[in-house]
Amino acid sequence: MRSTAAPRGVIGGAVLLAVGAAFLLPPLGVRDAGAYLFVALGLAFGAAWWLGSKQFVYLVPAGVLIGFGLGLVFPSLFDLPAETAGPVFLGTLALGLFVVFALAPARRLLLAIAAILAVVAIADLFLNVVLVPADAQPYFVPLILIVVGLYLLVERRGR
């Protein structure tokens, strides 16, 4: 019987490489180096997905962590105005989930979540309309991540 897991040591080795590489950045003077940890961890999960048997449980963290990390990196990397940081963050997270959907189109919930994030980001960035009330904003992204995590835990196997 063929295993559906990534080849032995891929996820563990990739995560350790990602963490080690991210922790090398501060001594090298990289600005906001901590944000790159999310990108590096996302790349580690992406490597486990790519090198393994394309398991969805590796693809989702890859897309989410890369989107999350890029959302933290881009504002400072491109010297964006402070008011664009939130919408850029939501937009990159939406893009990460959209890429996951594009690679695994049978899982449509991720497309719906990506669409919600994209609408909120676009409304804020281009229409100057805030769709998430100020009191709810600190809970918005954590709740999205919790929903995606729960989805991974309960989604049907064998698709």
SULTADA-V470707 format. One record per helix or strand. SS is the DSSP state (H for helix, E for strand). FROM is the first residue (numbers start at 1). TO is the last residue. If there is no record, write none. Layout:
SS | FROM | TO
SS | FROM | TO
This chain:
H | 10 | 28
H | 33 | 51
H | 56 | 77
H | 82 | 103
H | 109 | 126
H | 134 | 154
